Amino acid sequence: MSSQPDLEQLQRRIGYQFKTPERLLLALTHRSFGNQNNERLEFLGDSIVNMVIAEYLYLHFEKAREGQLSRLRARMVKGVTLAEIGREFKKKIGRASCRERV
């Protein structure tokens, strides 16, 4: 059994081919695995998620005040909320990969 994830299968499943598979492997590597890990990428990704959600809220809740927008954004980027979105994404990918096999 290999400790390396099957990056080709993952890329087929999500429908995206990474130009640099090494970065994909890095993105999937937790810090408990060693010095080469995803913490810096996680920092960048967290910042991007916050920015995208902040922009969405700003554009769609024109009458909301800064404090309201901040609290709403904080609720949306919580791990529990993102985990639920991930589960929904996984379901959609699963359905799509089932259709591909037919």
Steps between C-alpha positions, in 0.01 A plus 500: 500500500647835396495807720486715186148606396387410149526849353393388152176351635434811709552726199267289286238502773499877544529559126813712521858421396758688706796647311725429798401173673767567764295797622190285517690250713625785719144632536390157626787461750420576864769652721508188715653321199818710495663830415367509144132565571199706401499765775610788277255397229229471765573857612468622141184296438337626820569856392349441156187337646457794739540752217254324268237469772555860614451625144183292457352628827597860421327484161189312614428662838517869414331617820705287740748675725866404535445307823211304352703413191796392714287271715328348198834441326641340817205259513541411134873422517475282812635149457155349559345707221784429258489129589130494407579670168776243446257214561257647247784544251603137555143385435489696174836364389387149592187535288701645211756217513215244505357656183845484335518124562163435334 
